[in-house]
């Protein structure tokens, strides 16, 4: 038995990961088993046709790496292919609304899926479990079914903002989706009922028996390619066969004596570090947690990092990202001085109309794991906004990552063949000296970096436990509006508004990413599962 802790938004997946530890596996085994079960029990948040970023710290093996598996635009994609279809940009920066919504729903929304390859590579390089054994729990949940949890159903029925497609339309887009997610009367399956997906079980079973090449080059790949061609998609058999992960050094920063490791561009770690470097110039503890001045200052750091992301941060294979400049102490000081002077940053959005309220969730999930050997794993994986496409007989939904590319040519986030778009996912490890202190990450679209930031501030500046740090009321500024959860007092909101800011109140008590963290203090683990999700932290 290996002692350790698993923290994630799905109890079934957490339990499966914990059992992997109990059976003698390490943190990598637990993370991959957990991730595979997540694909079965939260099939719009992630899947084998998704993408993500895996942060591994394995001191006994001398490994500290980020295994990045971003969804890349298929070879058929062109920078100008949607330029005449643009209607508006989402206010939070998460995608564009196009005429006909071709980037958001259907076959053209799909990028190359890297998740399955990453799961297998991580397990084969750093884990101890056999591939078949790792897949077995996920196959069981797909075949025998899982109980539909409140957050899953609430996500299915949530109305999307900014003119993007409502989630229920993604579920009913394909014949398979209508069969899997709706009952015989045509009604959406309800919380507490059991959802079975025998097609997914068979697909995962074939991958367990034949290996991942059946998905990327073999029979399943040919089935996928044929369906893409029928549906007018961009993805081809050649794209699938060329899918590759990237093995990267972590990106490093510092905050009040702590070393922070996170993922590099096109991941969102650079935003987390930039904001921390700016905020180190302020005595946040003296300002008071979630005071009006605190929210103003942190929000301005958020807006400045968002501006830099929009203009400068993209796929390093296509864009010269000025990482050293954005993370430099000089730049952080310049930004802090501007905030201190009361300067208000403006975040432009193409054609966006302010919405009365923002939806929080984007189709992403996370798992954090630590074990008794000092190994730590933080992985965020996703479908973006899923395409709604389910190839008949395969059971899984494909990602919809093309929606977040900028359809305007000549920009940092513009479309190009083989290019990955920016993602806010930022699996992060906070070190005290050479020892991990906090292992964390989150789902939540453009809100991910903002949720992670506030959790780190809560832990370091306000000495909160992981559970307290992820549960504290959050706010978010990815546009000119400061969004606040309903637990931020109205008298605080009034003070912010008196400074000239527009503040928008969410009806939710827990909002703006779903952070899942594990703290390590004197060799003991403490878990923090975001109360806004259905998950938990489990120690074995």
N, C-alpha and C positions, 0 to 999 in steps of 0.2 A: 504493500500500500504506500502511495505517495501522499503526504499531507499537502494541502493547498487550498486555494479558494478560487471560485469562479463567480463572476458577476455579469449578468446580461439581462435584456428585457423580456426573456421568455423562460418561465420556470422549467418547462420540459427540457429546453436546451441546456440550462444551467445544471439540472440534475444529470443529464447525459455526460456533460463535461466533468462533473464531480465524480461520477462513476468511473470515468476513464482514469482519473487520478487514483481512486480507491483500488482500481485493478492494477496499479503499478505504473501507469503512464506518467509522462511529464507534462509541463505546462503547454507545450506545443500540441501534444496529443489531445489534451482537454479542450484547447481552443478550437482545433479543427473538428473534433466530434461535436462540440457545441455549435459551431458554424453550420455544419451539415444538417443538424437537427433544426436549426433556425430556418433553413431553406424549406423544410417540410411543414413547420408549424407557424411560420410567418411569411408565407410565400409571395407577398407583395413587397415586403421589406428587403428581401434578398433572394438569391437563388443561384443555381449553377450557371445561369446565363447573365450574371451580373459582373460587378467590378469592385475594387476596394484597395485597401492598404493595410499591410500586416507589419507591425513593429515588434521585433524580437530582441530581447536581451537575455542571453544565455551565457553567463559568466564561466560556467564549467567547460563550455565548448569554445570559449573565446569569441563568441559571436554577438555582435550588436549591429543589426541590419534592419532596413525597411524593405520588405518584399512588396513592391507595388504592382498592382494588376489593374491598371486603368483601362476603361473601355475606349478603344480607338476607332475613329471614323473609318468606315470601309473604304477600299481602294476606289470605288465608284464615286465617292463623295467629292464635291467641288465647292470652292469658296463662294461662288456666285449662284449656286443652284436654287436658293430660296430668297435671294436678295429682293425680288419684286413681290414677295408675299408678306412682308413684315407689317404687322399691325401695332404691336407694342411690346415693351419689355416688362417682365414681372417687377413689381416695385422693390422686392427684396433681392433682385438680381438673379433669381433662379429661373432662367429661361426666357424665351420669347414666344409671344403668341403670333402665329402665322395664319394667313388665310387658309382654310381647310384643315388646319391643325396637323399638317403632315409630319411635323417634327415631334409631335407630342403623343399621337395615338396611331398605331398601325406599324406597318413593316418598315417604313423609312426612318422610324425613330430609333432603330436598333444599331448599336455599335458592337464591335467584336467582344465576346464575353470571356473575361479572364479568370473568373472566380474559381472554377473547377480546377484549372491548371495550378493556381496558387495554392489551393488546399492540398493538392497532391504533392507539389514540390516541397512545401513546408513540412509535411508529414514525412516524406521520404528522406529529406536532408537532416531534419532535426528531431523528429519524433521517434517513437519506438513501436507504435501500433502497426499492425498489418492493415493495408488499405481496405480490405473487405470488412474487417472488424470495425474500422472507423465509420464506415457507411451503414453498418447494420442498424444502429438506433434510428437514423433518419429513414431508412427503408421501412422500419417498423411503424413509425408515426405516419408515413404516407399510406401504408397498406391498412393498418388498423384504425387510423384516424386520430385526430387530436380534437380536444374540446375548444370550440371557438371562444376566445377570451374577449373581455370587454374592449380592450384597445384595438384588437384586430377588427372587430365589427364596427367600432366607432370610426376607424380609418376608412373602411369600405364605404360608409354612408356619409362621410364628410364632404361638404361642398367645397370645391376648389375655388380659389380666388384668382384674380388677374386674367380671367377668361380662359384659363387652362381647363382641361377636360376633367370632369368629376370622376372620382375613383370608381364609382359603380359602373360607369361606362367602360372602364378598362376591364372590369370583370366580365361584362357581357359582350365584349367585342368579338370574341371567337366562339364557335360552337362548343369547344372544350370548356371554355370559361363558363358558359351558361350551364353546362352539365355539372361542373365541379362545384360552383359557388351558389347555385340556385336550386331550389327543390323542384319537385315535379309540377307544382302549381305555378312555377315561375317566380316565386318569392325568394329573396336573398336569405340564405341560411342564417339562423339566429344564434346569439350568444348562448353558450351552454350545450349546444348540439354538437354532435361529432361529425367532423368533415373528413372524409376519406378521399384519397387521390391515388387510385390503383395505377393510373398511367404513370405518375411520377415514381411510384414504387417500382414499376417494371423498368423504367429508364435508369433509376439509380442502381437497380439490380444488375442490369447489363453493364453499367460502368464499373460496378464492383467486380464482376466476373472478367470482363475484357479489358479493363484499364481505361484511362482517360482518352487514349487515342481513338477509341470508338466514337467519342464525342467530337473530337477535333479533325479526324481524318477518315474515320471508318463509317459504319452503316448509319449511325445517328447523325453524323456530319452530313452525309449525303441526303438524309431525310430533311434536315434543317435547310440545306441549300436549295433543295427542290421547292420547299414551302416558301422560302424567301423569293425565289424567282416567280412563283405563281402569284404572290402577293405584291409584287412590284418593289420588293425591298432592295437595299443596297448591299447587304451582307452576302458573301459568296463562299464557296467551298475553299477557295484560295485564302480568303481572309481568315477563316477558321483554322486552316492548316498553319498559318503564319502567326497565330496568337502566341505571345511570349510575355513572361513576367519581367520585371526589372529589379535587380538587386542593388539597392542604394545605401550609401552611408546616411545615418540620421542627420538631420539639421539640428544645430545646437544653439542655445541661447542661455542667458542667465537672468535670474530674478532674485534679488535680496539674498545672495549667497547660495542659492540653489542653481544647479545646472539642469536645463530643460532640454530633453531630446524629443524630436518629433519628425514627421515625415517631410520630405522636400517637395518642391513644386513638381507637377501641378497639384499636389495636395495642399491642404490648408494650414499646415504647420507653420509656414512663414508668417501667416496672419497672427497666430497665437503669440509667436515670439516678438513680432513687431509691437503688438499691443502691450505686452509685458515690459518691453524695454522702454516704451513711452511712459507707462504708469509707474515705473520705478522712481521717476522724478517727483512723485507726489507722496505725501504722507497720508495714505488712504485710511489707515487705522485712526488717525486723528480726525479725519473728515466724518467718520462714522459709517458703518455698513448701511448701504442703500439710503443714505441721506441725499438730499437734493443735489448738493455739491458733488458728492461721490458719483451719483448717476450721471450728472452732466459731464464730468471729466472722463469717466470710463466710456460713456457714449461717444464722446468726441474721439477718443482713441479708436473705438470701433469704426467710426465713419472714415477716419483717415486710413486705416488698414484696408477698408473696403474700397476706397478710392484707388489706393495703390494696387490692390488686387485687380480691379477692373481695367486699369491702364497698363499694368506691367507684368502681372503674374500669369503665366500660362505654361504650356508644355515646353520644357527646355530644349527639346529636339527641334522646335520650330521658333522659339522666342528666346531672345537673350534676356533672361530674368536677372535684374540687378540685385542679387541676393545680399551681397556684402553691403551695398549701400542701404538697403531697406532695414538691415539688422544692425547697422553701425550705431555706436553710441552718439556720434555727432548728429545723425539724422533723428534719433530718438529725442535728443535734447531740443533740436529745432521744433519738432512737433509738440513737445511738452510746453515749450515757451509760448507757442502760438495758442495752445489751449489755456495757458495761464493768463494770457492777455485777453481772453474772452472771445477769440476768433471762432466763428462757427463754420464748420466744413459743410460744403454742399455736395450731395451725391446725385448726379444726374441720372435719370432713367428715361429711355426713349419711349415717348408716347404713353407713359404710365399715368394712370389716374389713381389718386389715393383711395385705398379701400377703407371701409369702416373698421375692419379687423382683419388680421392675418391668420391663416391656418398655420398651425405649428409644424405638423409632421410632414416629413418627406420620406420617401421609401428607402430607408436605410436602417441598419441595425449595428450592434456593437457587442464585443465580448472582451472582458479583461480577465486575465488569469495570472496567478502567482503560485509557485510551489516551494517546497521545503529546501530545494537546492539553490534557491535564489533566482530561478528563472522567472521572467516576466514577459507576458504577451499581451499586446493591445491590438485588436483588429476591428476595423470598421469596414463593412461591406454592404453592398447596395444594389438596387435596380435603378437608381435615380428616380425618375417618375416612370413606372413600367409602361411598356408599349401597349399592353393589352393582348399581345399576340401569344397564343399558345398553339404550337404545332400539334395537329391532331395525333393523338396517341402518345405524346411525350410528357404531357402533364405539367411542365414548368412554364412560367411566363418569362419572356425576354425583357432585358433592360430597355429603357427609353432615353438613353444618354444623349442622343443627338439634340434633344430639346434645349439643352443648356449652351450649346455652341452659339456664337454670335453669327447670325446670318448676314451680317454686313461685312463684306470683304475688307481686308487690309487692317484688321484689328487683332489685338492680342488673342482674343478668344474665337477668331474666325475659323470657319470650317476648312479642313485640308485633309487629303487622304492620309491615313495612318496617324493622325493627330489625336491626342487626348485633350479633353477640355478640363478646365479648372474644376476642382472639387474641394469643398470646405472640410471634408473629412480629415481629421488630424489625430490619429492615435499617438498618445503622448506619454512619456515617462518623466517624472520629476525626481531628480537625484539630490540627496543630501550627501555631499562628498562623492564617494563611489558607490553608494548604496541607494537603490530605488526607494523613494518615500511614497510616491503616488503614481499609480498606473491607471490611466483613464482614457476615455474617448466617448463619442456620442453619435447618434443619428440626429438628423434635423436640418438637412439642406444647408442654406447659407447661414443658419443659426448655429451650426456645429461649433465653429471657432469661438463664438460668443459664449456658449454654454461652458465650454472647456475653460476659457479665460476666467470666468467668474468662479468656477469651482476651484481653480488654482489660487485665485485671490482670497477666496474664503478660507482655504486651508492654510495659506502662508501668512496673510496679513491679519486674519481674524481667528487663527488657531482652531478652526472648526474640525470636527471629525469628518471622515468621508461621507457618512450619512447626513450630517448637518450641512456639509458643503454642497452636496448635490440637491438637497431639499430646500435650501434657502431661496427666497423669491428672486426671480431673475428678470432682466430687462434686455432689450436688444435694439441696436441701431445699425441697420444695413441700408438705410435710406435717410431722407431728411426728417423722418418721424422717429421718435423714441417710443418703442413699444414696451409696455410694462405688464406684468402679470397682475391678477386681481388682488394679490396679497401685498402689493406696494401701496402704502396708505395714500389716500386721496389728498391729504394735506401736503404730502411730499410732492405728488404730481402737481399740485397748485403752485408750489414754489418753483418747480422746473418751468412750468408754463409762464410764470411771471418773468422768467429770463428770456422769453421770446420763442421757446421751443414748442413744437406741436407734439403732444403726448397722446398716445392711443392705448386704451386699456383693453387687455384681453379678458374675455369672460372666464378664462382658465386660471386656476390657482397655480398650476405647474405648466410651464410653457418654455419655448425657445430652446430646443434641443432636449435630448433625453440622456443625460450624462450617467455613465456607469463607471464607478471608480473603486479601486482597492488601495487602501493606505497601509503602509508598513511602518510600524513604530516599535523599536526595541525587539525586533524579530517576531512581532505579533501582527496579524492581519485584521483589518477592519474594512468591511464592505459598505459601499454606498450605491444602492440601486435607485434610480430616479423614481420618485413616487408617482410621476405622471405616466409611467408605463406599467406594464404588468409584471415586471421582472423581480429578481431577488439576487442576493449574494449568498453563496452556500460554501461553508468550510467543511473539509473532510480531514 
